[in-house]
């Protein structure tokens, strides 16, 4: 959910290996990362469709094997968080693990995250108040506006919980945005640890703290509250992503290692754990499952950054995944109210629960949410990526409005005339009819290019003579 605007890594070693390993990095972006982000956002949408098609799964319902993997939508959030740490670490990794300016870093993060988020918050509130709220969940109130507006929703009770600060959720997908914002504040401290000790030591320290909280949580109420509200396991994924960013400045020996094979080997224990323990255990132990996926995700990001494996990188950089990646943040922010409105307002109760409901919802929601996200991104996300401040943004908007005001009517008229010429009437023989030509009328001279006497209109003639076929 973060943008990658970094330069390609410096070449090391011989020319041929460097060309192979650095092919994954183009000016302005790391090839394949946009595709990962887009597919992860699509997986979140599928997860929320799955939860409406098989409510209560895995306890009260059973889903077919081909769809059961969609229950682990948390895996997409894990990828988002790790990718965030990776992308934010690329610049510091090339600068001795330092920010050129903390103020610039803070401004860019706020400028990138907050405008689309606040716009999506307004959209979610409107959908919940005036279209449809999810049955069984508290309707958001003024407290919700304050709590979610300041990105502190994870610090206060929400959902079914009570308390003075209990705030109904306008969008249940917003929980991870608060977590990511808190990790942005943690990043300078993590970079300090990398500079003073090492990147591996930084990951080890974060993991040790998080695992301690996980072990003591069931026995210490304060730590249990931290586990439920702040999801500290995602801090390990963020640190792993930051560690993976070091691949861009690593030597040729490190870059040429089989990172894709390491990722596959590291994923096997997590997959076996999910299969052996079953979906019920996996759903109740997301904390440990997220940690089990951390090594695999880190190695996978390192593999993509070094252009391996090539078929996977080519697929991730193809048109569809890359297009999804360009609006992935908007898709994540806006899909949930649309899923709620379509599910509870149109489909549920009218279609049989299970596979029929899933197929109908997927056929409606996938194109609708993606198209809406593209429009939303064009209005509230992409302009803030292209222009890094209010002054450039206002100047760009003013120039655009001035251009439309000056050329818009002419362009529209030209396209309309072109469409008329292209779709004019045809003769019975199939040829195009002669275009309409004005005929001179009495008192009006012919054009200078066609001199001649004035021709008065004859009987039955009009000022315009229709074209003949």
N, C-alpha and C positions, 0 to 999 in steps of 0.2 A: 503494500500500500504506500510505498514511498517511491519517489522517482530516483533514477540513477543518471546523473549528469556528470560523468567522470571521463577523463582522458584515458586512452589505452595505456597499458603498462609499458615500461621501458623494455627494450629488447635485451636479452641476455643470451650468451652462448653463441652458437653458430647461427648462420642466417636461416638455413633450412628448418631446423627445429623451432626457431623463434617464429617463423612464419606459420608453422603448424599450430603451436600452442597459443599464439596471440591472435589467431584468426577469430577467436571468440569475442574479441573486444574491438568495437568500432568507435569512432569519435562520437561522444555524447551518450553512449549506452553500452552495457554489457549484453552481448547477443544471447538471447534465450531467456533472460530474466523477465522480460515483459510477458513472454508466453507462460512462464511459470505462474506469474501473478494472475494472469487472465484465467487460466485453468483452475487455480485455487478459488477464485471468486465464483466461478461456475459451479464448483463442487459445493460451496456453501449454499447456493440456490437449490441445488439438487437435494442437499441434506434437509432443508426446510420443506421442500415438497414431499420428501420421504416421510417426514414426521406427521404430515397431514394425511397421507395415504395409509399409513400403518400407525395410528395413534396408540400410545402406550407400549410400543416396541422397546425392548424385547420381552417385557414382563407380561403384558396383556394381549399381545398380538404376535403373529409370526409372519415374517417377510420371506420371500423367495431368496435363494442363495445369490442370484444375480443382482439383487438390490440391497442385500444386507450391509454391504460395505459403506453405503451412503449414510448410515447412522453415525459414523465417526466424522462428522463435519468439523470437529475440533482439529482434525489433522490439517485442514486448510488454514485455520488460524495459526497453527504451529508453523506452517510454511511462511505465512505472511510475516510473523514476528522474526523468524530467522532471516528472511530476506530483507527485512527492515534493518537489522543489525549489519548484514552484509553490505547493503548499499550505502548506509551511513558510514561504514568503516573504510570504504574505498579511498576517499579523499585523505583522511588522516593516515592511512597506511602508506600513502605515497609521500607524506610530509612528516615522517618520523613519529607517527601516531600522535599528531597534534592538530588542533584546529587552528587555522589561520586567524580566526576571530570568533570568540564565543558569541559575541553579539550578532554577527552575521549568521552563525549557525542557528541561534534561537529565532531570529527573524525568518529565516528560510523555512524552518520547521513549522512555525506558526502560520506563515503565509501559504504553505503547501497543504496543511491539514485542516485549519480552522474554517476558511470560507466554504469549501464543499460540505464540511460537517455541519456547520450552522444552517446552511441552506437545506440539507437533508433533515435536520432536526425540525425546521419549520414545515417541510413537506410531510414528515411523519406525524406531527401534531395535527395538521389539517386532515390527513387521512384518518387518524384515530378519532378525532372529534366530530368530523362531518361526514365521513364515509362509513367506516366500520372499525370497531375495536374488537380485539380478540376476546371471545367469550371466556370468562373465568379469570381474567386478569384485570387489575385495577386500571381505571381510566386515568391517564396523566392529568396533572393539575398544574397550578402555578409553581408548586415546589419542583415539579418535574422540569419545568423550563429553566429554573435556576440551577438545579443539580446537574442536569445534562448539559446546559449551556456552558458551565464551568468545568466540564469533564471530570466530575467527582462522583459519578454514579456508582462506582464500585465501592466507595467509602461509606455509602449509606444503604440502608435496607431498601430493597426493591422487590418487585414481583409480589409474592404472597406473604412476605414478611411484614411485620408491623413496626411500630416505633414512631416517634414524633416526626422524624425526617423521612419516613417511608414515602417514596415517590413512585407513582405508576410509570411504567416504561412506555414511551412512545415508539420505541423501536428496540427490540430485544437483541439486535445485532450490534448495538452501540457499546456493549460492555467491553469489547476488546479495544475500542478506540481509546478509552480511558487508560487501559493498561499500557498501550503503546506510547501514549503521551507521557506517562510516568517513566517509562524506560528512556525517553529522550532526556529527561533530567538526570538519569543515571549514567548516560553515556560518557560525559566528561570524566566522571570518577573511574569508569572502566578503562578509559584511555590512559589515565594517570597510572593505574596499576600495570598496564601494558608497558609504559615507558620505564617505570621503576623496577619492575620484575620481568615479566614476559607475558605474552598472550596466553600461553597454556596455563600459566599460574593464575591468570585472571579468571579463566574459565573454571579452573579447579576450585578457586576460592568461592566463586558464585555458586557452583554446584554443591559445595560442602555446606554452605549456609542454607540453601534451599532444601537439601536432603534432611538436614537437621530439623528444619521447620516441619517437614513432612512426617518425620518420625515422632516428633514430640506433639504434633498437632492434636491427635486423638486424646492426649492426656492433659494438655494445657489449654484452657479455654481461649486465652489470648491468641496463641498460635493457630488454633483451630479457626478462629475468626479471620485471621490473616490468610489462611489457606482458602477459605470460602470466598472472601471478598477480593483479594488482590491477585490471586492466581500466580504465586511466585515462581512456579515451574516455568512459566514463559520467559522469565529473566534468564534462565539457563539457555533457552533457545536463542534469545537475543545475543547473549555472550558468544555462543557457538557461531552465529552468523558473523559477528565481529571478528572472531578468530579466523573464519574462512576468508575474510576480505584480505588477509595477509598474503593470499596466494598470488596477488597481482604484483607483488614486489619480491616474491620468493625466487630463489635460484632455479636454473633449468632442471637440476636434479629433483627438486621438490615438485616443480610443476609437471614433470613428466611421469610422476607416479600414477598408478592406476586408480584414480580417485573414484571412478564409477564402480570398479570392482569393490573398493572399500565400502562404498555406499550400499551396494547390494548385500555384502556380507554383514554390515551393521544392521540392515533392515530385517534380516532373517529372525533374530531373537524377538523383535517386536511383533512380527507377523505370527510367529509360533505362539507367543504369549497370548495374542488376541484369539487365535484359533482354539488353543487348549482351554483357556479360561472362559471363553464364550463372550457374547455381546453384553450380557448382564454385568459381568465382572468388569469388562472394559468400560462400560458406561459409568460405573461407580468408582473407578480407579483411574480417572483421566490424568490425575497428577503424575502417577508413576508411568503411565503409558506415554505421556508427553516426553518425559525424561528418557524413556527407552528409545524414542524416535530421534532424539537430538543428534547422536553421532552420525546416523544415516543422512539426516538432512544437511548437516554441515559438510560431509564428504560429497554429497550430490551437488551442492552449490559450488564447491571447489572444482568438481569435474566439469560443470557447465562453463565456468569461468575460464577453463583451459581448453574449451572446445571438444570435450569428450563426454560421451561417445558422439561422433559426428552425426549419425542419423537422428538422434534425439535432439541435438542442437538445431539441426535443419528443421525438424518438425516444430520445435518451440519458436523458431524464428519465421515460420510460415505465416501466411496472411491471417488465418482465423485466430490462432492463439495470440499473435501480436496485436490484432485489433481488439480482442477482449482485454488484453493487458493495458491498452491505452485508456480504457474506461473502467478498469477493475475496481478502483476505489469508489467510484460513483455507483457501480453495480452492487458492491458490498453495502454501501450506505442506504440505498433506496429500495432494494428488492423486497425487504421484509413487509412493509405496509401493503405492497401490491400482492404479495403472496397471501396475506391475511384476507384482503378484500376479495380476491378471486376465489380462494378456498372456501371461506365461510359464507360468502355472499352469493356464489354462483354454483359451486360444484358439490360440496359436501352435503349429503342428504338427498341428492339427486342422482348420484352415481354410486355404484356398489363400492364399498370400502376395499382397499387393497390395490391390486394391479390395475383395474379399470380407472380408479381415481388417480393413481400415479400417472398413467398414460395421458389422461385428459388434462391434468394439471401441468404436466411437462409440456404438452403440445401448446397450451395457452401461455404459460408463465415464462418459459425460456425465451421465446421471441419478444414478448412484451417487456420483460424486465431488462433484457439486453438493449432493445431499442430505446427504452426510456433512459437507461443509463448513458447511452451515447448522447442523447439530447441534453441530459443533465450535465454531463461532463463538458459538452461544448459551451454551456452557459456558465457553469460554476467551478469547473476544475481546470480545464485546459488554458483559459486566459490567465489564471494565476500561475501556471507553469511557464508560460511564455514571457510574462512581464513580472519582474521581481520587485514590485513596489507600486504604491498608489499612483505616483506621478506617471511612470511609464504606462500603467494600465489606463489612466484617464486620457493620456495623450493618444494611445492606440484606439480607444473607444471613440474619442472625438474625431480622429482621422477617418475611422470607419464610417461613422455617421455622416461626416461631410462627403465622403466618397459616394455613399448610397444616395444622399440627397442630391448630389450633382449628376451621377451617372445612372442611378437606379431607374428612373422613368424611361430614359433612352434605351437602356439595355432591355428592359421589359418590352418596350415597343418593338425593338429590333427582333427579339425572339418571337414576338407575336406575329410580325410580318413574315418572318421566316417560316413559321409553322403554317401560315395561311398559304404561302407559295408552295410548300412541300405537300400540302394536303388539298390542293385545289381540285375542282371537278375534272373529270376525264370524259372524253368523247366515247361514243359507242364503239369505236374501233380500238379503244384502249389508250389512245394518245391523250396527252394533257391538253385541256382547253386553252385557247388563247387568253391571256390575261385581260382584265378589264382596263380599258384605255379611256381617258377623258376625251370627249368630243367638244371642240370649240363651240361656243354658243354665240348668239348675236351680241355684238358690242364688245367681245373679248378677242384680242389678237392672238394669233398662233404664237408658239414659242419662237425665239429668234433663230433657233437651229432649223426650223421648218417654216420658212417664210411662205406666205400665200395670202390670198384675199380672205376676207371674212366670209364665213359660210353660215347663213341663217338656218335655223332648225327647220327641217321639213315636216310635213304632216306626220303625226304619230311618233316623231323623234323626241327624245328627251335630252337633257344636258349630258347624260352619260350613256354610252352605247355598250350594252353587255357584250362580253366576249362570246364568240360563236364556236360551236363545236362541229 
